[in-house]
């Protein structure tokens, strides 16, 4: 079995951090590409006043390396952002429509319906648009989100020609809740999982068993929306790759090179990253250790 991993570390991972120079952000992008990551979200075309860490998106795009086989993605919050991304030369866009009305207004300053209208427009502006339905498994503001609402939003996105990713914005998903939603949306979706309540990896495992083949992760497990109360970091790319390597799921990513990228981002943010694997190391290293005595 093969899965596709899109590393959102240079965008989602860094967005709540202190702003880093463009060259540092590009160094992370290059490290991910060198590890074999073939889908990388590199920037967000958002207001630098709202998200200072994402300032200089066009400069990041201009400095992207020549990396055959790698698809570069950018997040856009609205039609204006989509236009800026197009001017910069990005043709794979992610855009958020929230199943939580309160989070939608906090995150992008629009209602859910206004965001959906923008998504329909943006779907016609780029060759590939992936709409992330945020708070798909629960909202820190409204609590439970009806799976039928998520399915309705997903269907409208597909009718507009966009792909769909279900985002667990504040880590409220469990395998049971995941299955409740997938029964209504189908498994031709991506999953964007956060580890706020330490369920991201088990949710990814359950989703693979259900038939999901696309996952968003962030190297080091960094990230989290600055506009969602209680948001934790993303599922760490290295944690998912390590699991997949052991159970025979093909990702195409070199784990040792990925851990080098994780160490790089830890140095850039100036502290250890949340990733369990970055702290403990892969189990294969233990097997190679010399026995004591």
Residue pairs with C-beta under 8 A, 6 or more apart in sequence:
1 208
1 213
1 248
1 249
1 250
2 213
2 249
2 250
2 251
2 252
3 208
3 213
3 214
3 215
3 244
3 249
3 250
3 251
4 38
4 39
4 213
4 214
4 215
5 37
5 39
5 215
5 216
5 217
5 237
5 240
5 241
5 251
5 253
6 39
6 40
6 41
6 73
6 190
6 214
6 215
6 216
6 217
7 32
7 37
7 39
7 40
7 41
7 216
7 217
7 218
7 219
7 237
8 41
8 73
8 192
8 216
8 217
8 218
8 223
8 234
9 28
9 32
9 41
9 217
9 218
9 219
9 220
9 222
9 223
9 234
9 237
9 265
10 25
10 28
10 29
10 32
10 40
10 41
10 42
10 43
10 60
11 41
11 42
11 43
11 44
11 54
11 73
11 74
11 75
12 41
12 75
12 216
12 218
12 222
12 223
12 224
12 234
13 218
13 219
13 220
13 222
13 223
13 233
13 234
13 265
14 20
14 25
14 28
14 53
14 54
14 222
14 223
14 265
14 269
15 44
15 51
15 53
15 54
15 223
15 225
15 226
16 53
16 222
16 223
16 224
16 225
16 226
17 53
17 222
17 269
18 53
18 269
19 52
19 53
19 55
20 53
20 268
20 269
22 56
22 59
22 60
22 63
23 63
24 268
25 42
25 43
25 56
25 60
26 60
26 63
26 64
26 65
27 264
27 268
28 219
28 261
28 264
28 265
28 268
29 40
29 42
29 60
29 64
29 65
30 65
31 257
31 260
31 261
31 264
32 40
32 219
32 258
32 261
33 40
33 65
33 67
33 70
34 257
34 261
35 253
35 254
35 257
35 258
35 260
35 261
36 251
36 252
36 253
36 254
36 257
36 258
37 70
37 237
37 253
37 258
38 69
38 70
38 71
38 252
39 70
39 71
39 73
40 70
40 71
40 72
40 73
41 73
41 74
41 75
41 94
41 216
42 60
42 61
42 64
42 72
42 73
42 74
42 90
43 54
43 57
43 60
43 61
43 74
43 75
43 90
44 51
44 54
44 57
44 74
44 75
44 76
44 77
44 81
45 54
45 57
45 58
45 74
45 75
45 76
45 77
45 81
45 82
45 84
45 85
45 88
46 54
46 57
46 75
46 76
46 77
46 81
48 54
48 55
48 56
51 226
57 74
57 84
57 85
57 88
58 84
58 87
58 88
61 72
61 74
61 85
61 88
61 89
61 90
62 88
62 89
64 72
71 92
72 90
72 92
73 90
73 92
73 93
73 94
73 130
74 85
74 88
74 90
74 92
74 93
74 94
75 81
75 93
75 94
75 95
75 96
76 82
76 84
76 85
76 93
76 94
76 95
76 122
77 95
77 96
77 107
77 108
78 108
78 110
78 118
79 118
79 121
79 122
79 125
82 93
82 95
82 121
82 122
82 125
82 126
83 125
85 93
85 126
86 125
86 126
90 126
91 126
91 127
91 128
92 126
92 127
92 128
92 130
93 122
93 125
93 126
93 128
93 129
93 130
94 129
94 130
94 131
94 132
94 165
95 118
95 119
95 122
95 129
95 130
95 131
95 132
95 162
96 107
96 108
96 115
96 131
96 132
96 133
96 134
96 167
97 104
97 112
97 115
97 116
97 119
97 131
97 132
97 133
97 134
97 153
97 157
98 104
98 107
98 108
98 112
98 115
98 133
98 134
98 135
98 169
99 112
99 133
99 134
99 135
99 136
99 139
99 145
99 149
99 150
99 153
100 112
100 134
100 135
100 139
100 140
100 141
100 142
100 145
100 169
101 111
101 112
101 142
102 139
102 141
102 142
103 134
103 135
103 139
103 140
103 141
103 169
103 227
103 228
104 110
104 111
104 112
104 115
104 134
105 111
106 227
106 228
107 134
107 225
107 227
107 228
108 115
110 118
112 153
116 153
116 156
116 157
119 129
119 131
119 157
119 160
119 162
120 156
120 160
122 129
122 162
123 129
123 131
123 157
123 160
123 161
123 162
124 160
124 161
128 163
129 161
129 162
129 163
130 162
130 163
130 164
130 165
130 190
131 157
131 162
131 163
131 164
131 165
132 165
132 166
132 167
132 190
132 192
132 216
133 150
133 153
133 154
133 157
133 164
133 165
133 166
133 167
134 167
134 169
134 225
135 142
135 145
135 167
135 169
135 170
135 172
135 228
136 145
136 150
136 166
136 167
136 168
136 169
136 173
136 181
137 145
137 166
137 168
137 172
137 173
137 177
137 178
137 181
138 144
138 145
138 168
138 170
138 172
138 173
138 177
139 145
139 169
139 170
139 172
140 170
140 172
140 228
140 229
140 230
140 231
141 229
147 180
147 181
147 183
147 184
147 185
148 184
150 166
150 181
150 184
150 185
151 181
151 184
151 185
154 164
154 166
154 185
154 189
157 163
157 164
158 164
163 190
164 185
164 188
164 189
164 190
165 189
165 190
165 191
165 192
165 214
165 216
166 181
166 185
166 189
166 190
166 191
166 192
167 191
167 192
167 216
168 191
168 192
168 193
168 194
168 200
168 203
169 194
169 225
169 228
169 231
170 194
170 196
170 225
170 228
170 229
170 230
170 231
170 232
171 193
171 194
171 195
171 196
171 197
171 199
171 200
171 231
171 232
172 196
172 197
173 193
173 199
173 203
174 199
174 203
175 202
175 203
175 206
178 203
178 206
178 207
178 210
179 206
179 210
182 189
182 207
182 210
182 212
187 207
187 210
187 211
187 212
187 213
189 212
189 214
190 212
190 214
190 215
190 216
191 203
191 204
191 207
191 212
191 214
191 215
191 216
192 215
192 216
192 234
193 200
193 203
193 204
193 215
193 216
193 217
193 234
193 235
194 200
194 223
194 224
194 231
194 232
194 233
194 234
194 235
195 201
195 221
195 232
195 233
195 234
195 235
195 236
195 274
196 224
196 230
196 231
196 232
196 233
197 232
200 234
200 235
201 235
201 239
201 240
201 243
204 215
204 235
204 240
204 243
205 243
207 215
208 249
215 235
215 240
216 234
216 235
217 234
217 235
217 236
217 237
217 239
217 240
218 233
218 234
218 235
218 236
218 237
219 236
219 237
219 238
219 258
219 261
219 262
219 265
219 273
219 275
220 233
220 236
220 237
220 238
220 262
220 265
220 266
220 273
220 274
220 275
220 278
221 233
221 234
221 235
221 236
221 239
221 273
221 274
221 275
221 276
221 278
222 233
222 234
222 265
222 269
222 273
222 274
223 233
223 234
224 231
224 232
224 233
224 234
225 231
232 274
233 274
236 262
236 273
236 274
236 275
236 276
236 277
236 278
237 253
237 258
237 262
238 255
238 258
238 259
238 262
238 275
238 277
238 278
239 275
239 276
239 277
240 251
241 251
241 253
241 255
241 258
242 255
242 277
242 282
242 283
243 249
244 250
244 251
245 251
245 255
245 282
246 283
255 282
259 277
259 278
259 281
259 282
262 273
262 275
262 277
262 278
263 278
265 273
266 272
266 273
266 278
272 278
272 279
